[in-house]
């Protein structure tokens, strides 16, 4: 109630202030939680996905924490994993201040994670401001993978940019296949260079009115050796329709991990999507609109449900 009242009084949905307010209040909530002498246990219901152990299947989606500032505090909400970004890379330019700041924040957060031995997994969502799937866009993503390799538990090639060729009504599957092949080739090189295998995913936008090519694109990802896919559901009327679509899609790709984001506002929503075939789920808008206290309850009720 208090969170909703402050949200209405102090923010404007049209100027981005809701996001800034939610992030600052959530950090403040977590800082105050650390002062509480009665420590709450973290919601734990381990799942193994892509060879990684997640303390529970609920994560924070990319977009809430674009630069890694929230990482040292996020465990107080109970997230099993957090995705940073999306971080847009331009391989033709020197690193801008945002990327430098993100690298610095991740370095600090990594030291904190090592000190506290917190098991939370971190994903890094990488993007490019180019809409085409050409060699230069491959170079952007490849540079991003190299920059953030040592900070990531998994890496995401974000193909959900609104004007991207990957979101065309009839995408050029041959061109997309070549793009994915080149990305995967560079990923293999980094695996060898660092002697450290990092799972690689792609993020796809699944629009309610435009999703005919989704199954074909997922098949390409599987063929090129990607480790999973993030499905971002957009403009869907309700969670039931998302679950029905997901169930049918999973039946075609039973052995491929799906991380699902979009439409999740409650414990029941999370349960429904996990039952429909999601390996993991992500929350974003729910945290902004409902606040950290209710979000923690959503996760805890899922994990500890009898």
TACOR-V324836 format. One record per residue. OMEGA is omega in whole degrees, 0 to 359 (* if undefined). BURIAL is I if it has 24 or more other ideal C-beta (glycine too) atoms within 12 Angstrom, else O. D_FIRST is the distance of its C-alpha to the first C-alpha in Angstrom with 2 decimals. Layout:
omega->(OMEGA | OMEGA)
burial->(BURIAL | BURIAL)
d_first->(D_FIRST | D_FIRST)
This chain:
omega->(181 | 181 | 182 | 179 | 178 | 180 | 181 | 184 | 193 | 185 | 175 | 186 | 184 | 185 | 178 | 183 | 178 | 179 | 181 | 179 | 182 | 182 | 181 | 180 | 180 | 176 | 179 | 178 | 182 | 177 | 179 | 179 | 179 | 181 | 181 | 181 | 178 | 184 | 177 | 175 | 180 | 178 | 186 | 173 | 193 | 173 | 179 | 181 | 179 | 181 | 180 | 178 | 178 | 182 | 171 | 190 | 183 | 181 | 175 | 184 | 174 | 180 | 179 | 181 | 185 | 186 | 176 | 182 | 185 | 187 | 182 | 184 | 193 | 183 | 182 | 176 | 179 | 182 | 175 | 177 | 180 | 178 | 182 | 175 | 9 | 179 | 182 | 184 | 172 | 186 | 181 | 184 | 173 | 181 | 178 | 185 | 180 | 181 | 178 | 178 | 179 | 178 | 179 | 179 | 180 | 178 | 178 | 181 | 179 | 178 | 178 | 181 | 179 | 181 | 184 | 182 | 179 | 188 | 184 | 178 | 181 | 172 | 176 | 179 | 183 | 179 | 174 | 179 | 177 | 181 | 183 | 180 | 184 | 183 | 180 | 177 | 174 | 180 | 178 | 181 | 181 | 178 | 179 | 178 | 180 | 182 | 190 | 185 | 187 | 178 | 190 | 166 | 170 | 181 | 182 | 170 | 187 | 179 | 185 | 178 | 189 | 184 | 183 | 176 | 181 | 182 | 179 | 180 | 175 | 184 | 176 | 186 | 177 | 179 | 178 | 179 | 178 | 178 | 181 | 178 | 180 | 176 | 181 | 178 | 179 | 178 | 178 | 179 | 180 | 174 | 181 | 183 | 183 | 186 | 184 | 182 | 179 | 179 | 181 | 178 | 168 | 177 | 181 | 173 | 180 | 182 | 182 | 184 | 186 | 183 | 186 | 186 | 186 | 183 | 179 | 180 | 177 | 178 | 176 | 179 | 178 | 182 | 182 | 173 | 174 | 187 | 180 | 181 | 172 | 181 | 181 | 183 | 183 | 173 | 178 | 184 | 184 | 184 | 180 | 180 | 174 | 181 | 180 | 179 | 180 | 180 | 180 | 179 | 180 | 179 | 179 | 185 | 188 | 186 | 184 | 183 | 175 | 167 | 190 | 176 | 179 | 173 | 184 | 181 | 186 | 174 | 181 | 177 | 179 | 179 | 183 | 182 | 175 | 178 | 182 | 177 | 177 | 173 | 179 | 175 | 180 | 178 | 173 | 183 | 180 | 178 | 179 | 188 | 184 | 177 | 186 | 183 | 181 | 179 | 177 | 179 | 178 | 181 | 183 | 181 | 176 | 185 | 187 | 182 | 179 | *)
burial->(O | O | I | O | O | O | I | O | O | O | I | O | O | O | O | O | O | I | I | O | I | I | I | I | I | I | I | O | I | I | O | O | I | O | O | O | O | O | O | O | O | I | I | I | I | O | I | O | I | I | O | I | O | I | I | I | I | I | I | I | I | I | I | I | I | I | I | I | I | I | I | I | I | I | I | I | I | I | I | I | I | I | I | I | I | I | I | I | I | I | I | O | O | O | O | O | O | O | I | O | O | I | I | O | I | I | O | O | I | I | O | O | I | O | O | O | O | I | O | I | I | I | I | I | I | I | I | I | I | I | O | O | I | O | O | O | I | I | I | I | I | I | I | I | I | I | I | I | I | O | I | I | I | I | I | I | I | I | I | I | I | O | O | I | I | I | I | I | O | O | I | O | I | O | I | I | I | O | I | I | O | I | I | I | O | I | I | O | O | I | O | O | O | O | O | O | O | I | I | I | I | I | I | I | I | I | I | O | O | O | I | O | I | I | I | I | I | I | O | I | I | I | O | I | O | I | I | I | I | I | I | I | I | O | O | I | O | O | I | O | O | I | I | O | I | I | O | O | I | I | O | O | I | O | O | I | I | I | I | I | I | I | I | I | I | I | I | O | I | I | I | I | I | I | O | I | I | I | I | I | I | I | I | I | I | I | I | I | I | I | I | I | I | I | I | I | I | I | I | I | O | I | I | O | O | O)
d_first->(0.00 | 3.82 | 5.46 | 5.23 | 6.23 | 8.73 | 9.83 | 10.89 | 12.47 | 14.26 | 15.40 | 17.88 | 18.15 | 21.91 | 22.72 | 21.30 | 18.86 | 15.93 | 18.07 | 19.01 | 15.57 | 14.37 | 17.62 | 17.68 | 14.25 | 15.20 | 18.57 | 17.29 | 15.15 | 18.38 | 20.58 | 18.81 | 18.93 | 22.66 | 23.04 | 21.73 | 25.03 | 23.74 | 23.90 | 22.15 | 24.56 | 24.09 | 23.64 | 27.27 | 28.91 | 31.74 | 33.04 | 36.06 | 36.01 | 38.65 | 40.14 | 36.98 | 35.12 | 31.33 | 29.44 | 27.15 | 27.04 | 23.67 | 23.91 | 22.34 | 24.12 | 26.14 | 24.60 | 21.68 | 24.21 | 27.37 | 29.25 | 28.43 | 26.50 | 23.64 | 26.09 | 26.54 | 22.82 | 21.92 | 23.13 | 20.23 | 18.00 | 20.84 | 22.39 | 25.97 | 26.99 | 26.05 | 27.81 | 28.66 | 29.63 | 30.92 | 33.71 | 36.29 | 39.83 | 42.94 | 46.01 | 48.18 | 46.27 | 45.79 | 42.39 | 39.93 | 37.69 | 34.59 | 36.54 | 38.06 | 34.70 | 33.36 | 36.47 | 36.06 | 32.42 | 33.48 | 36.38 | 34.21 | 31.68 | 34.66 | 36.02 | 32.72 | 32.60 | 36.22 | 35.66 | 32.72 | 34.21 | 30.87 | 31.69 | 29.22 | 31.10 | 30.97 | 31.85 | 33.09 | 32.78 | 35.79 | 36.44 | 39.13 | 38.95 | 42.02 | 41.76 | 45.07 | 45.81 | 48.91 | 50.45 | 48.58 | 45.19 | 46.45 | 47.35 | 43.85 | 42.25 | 45.10 | 44.65 | 40.93 | 41.73 | 44.21 | 41.94 | 39.03 | 41.03 | 40.85 | 37.06 | 36.19 | 35.97 | 36.15 | 36.77 | 35.56 | 37.66 | 35.12 | 36.82 | 33.79 | 34.51 | 34.44 | 38.07 | 39.51 | 42.62 | 40.92 | 38.65 | 41.58 | 42.01 | 45.25 | 45.02 | 48.30 | 48.22 | 51.41 | 50.00 | 46.72 | 48.77 | 50.82 | 47.73 | 46.17 | 49.58 | 49.85 | 46.37 | 47.16 | 50.55 | 49.03 | 46.48 | 49.44 | 51.17 | 48.24 | 48.07 | 51.72 | 51.50 | 48.75 | 49.87 | 46.22 | 44.90 | 41.47 | 40.08 | 39.95 | 37.64 | 37.23 | 34.07 | 34.51 | 32.42 | 32.55 | 32.09 | 31.81 | 34.80 | 36.82 | 37.20 | 40.85 | 41.98 | 39.32 | 41.50 | 44.47 | 42.62 | 41.32 | 44.93 | 46.06 | 43.55 | 44.91 | 48.47 | 47.98 | 46.57 | 42.88 | 40.82 | 37.94 | 35.81 | 32.22 | 31.38 | 28.74 | 27.97 | 27.39 | 26.87 | 26.96 | 25.77 | 24.12 | 24.10 | 26.99 | 29.29 | 28.54 | 29.35 | 32.53 | 33.74 | 33.04 | 34.94 | 37.93 | 37.92 | 37.80 | 40.76 | 42.77 | 41.78 | 41.30 | 42.23 | 40.07 | 36.62 | 33.75 | 30.51 | 28.06 | 25.20 | 23.46 | 21.11 | 19.56 | 15.90 | 16.22 | 18.63 | 20.68 | 21.15 | 22.48 | 24.71 | 26.07 | 27.13 | 28.62 | 30.56 | 31.75 | 33.33 | 31.00 | 32.08 | 28.85 | 25.60 | 23.55 | 19.94 | 19.15 | 16.99 | 14.48 | 14.04 | 13.75 | 11.23 | 9.07 | 9.79 | 12.18 | 10.65 | 10.14 | 13.39 | 15.18 | 14.46 | 15.83 | 18.90 | 19.43 | 19.29 | 21.83 | 24.07 | 24.13 | 24.20 | 27.12)
